[in-house]
Amino acid sequence: MKLLGLYKAATVLGYPLIAVYLAVRKIKGKEDLTRFPERLGYAGKTRPDGRLVWIHGASVGETLSALPLINKLSELYPHMRIMVTSGTVTSAELMAKRLPENAFHQFVPIDTPSAVKRFVDYWKPDAALWIESEFWPNLLSEIAAHKIPLILVNGRVSDRSFKRWQKFPAFCRELQGLFTKSFGQTDEDARRLTVLGAKDAACVGNLKFAAGDLPYDADELEKLKAQIGGRPCWIAASTHEGEEERLAWVCGALKTKNALMILAPRHPKRGDEIEKLLTQAGLRVARRSRHEDITPDTAVYLADTIGEMGL
């Protein structure tokens, strides 16, 4: 029995544990409850007629890096539809704002045989493009079983991942062998993909370098500039839990300089938690999500919204 088959059997037997894991994610607000059936492979909308290209990115970073490719495909093939999948609520919210008209978002199904089969059977994409390095064995196997061309784009293999994958060479060869073509970000990524079993891997550069300027509302930008005035200003972008405590200390140390910190958390839904932390540190906070103005007393402007980093 091939190792991918063993993995498939393990996910069937381990489904009760997967169900518990998903329940915890729901409780923590990491799943969109209104769209949760999509995680089980059910379609959230009707499949459009005609050709459909599927592009998958794990989260915000991967889906953002795919936007130049999505926009170019949309421009070259306006009658083709593009389905973008990801696994996080934040990336879904961002894609809702940034995707072109002929593209739409679905949540990627969990990697169980029934969910991935249900998903691929329904959508039947003409091609699947995988961004960077999220490899779900059951999902990739199902795509290959349907003889759908599967292409790794912007492939990345970190030092840590490379060492980990090399511990399971046979499994990795099976997995990488499912891809029709693999494109790495660098020559070293392409070399590592080849070592791990990829067929005909090549380097075509990093998609992120093809990205244009971030979109922004010009009127909103002028409004913010007027509120900030001549104050020194610095930004802490894509922060994670545990980092804001240190930033609060730095911000407090800079209060005598009349500096303003713009804090854009990686997960905007943490806004209440972050505001409480900053307030307890003696910092006056204005929140973007509440449309609060920046005043001379504001020490932190909490940019707890999606898709506004261009500002």
Helices and strands as residue ranges (DSSP letters): H 3-13, H 15-27, G 33-40, E 52-56, H 60-76, E 81-86, H 89-98, E 103-107, H 113-123, E 127-131, H 137-145, E 150-155, H 159-165, H 169-176, E 181-184, H 187-195, E 201-203, G 207-210, H 218-228, E 233-239, H 243-253, G 255-257, E 260-265, G 268-270, H 271-280, E 285-287, G 288-290, E 300-302
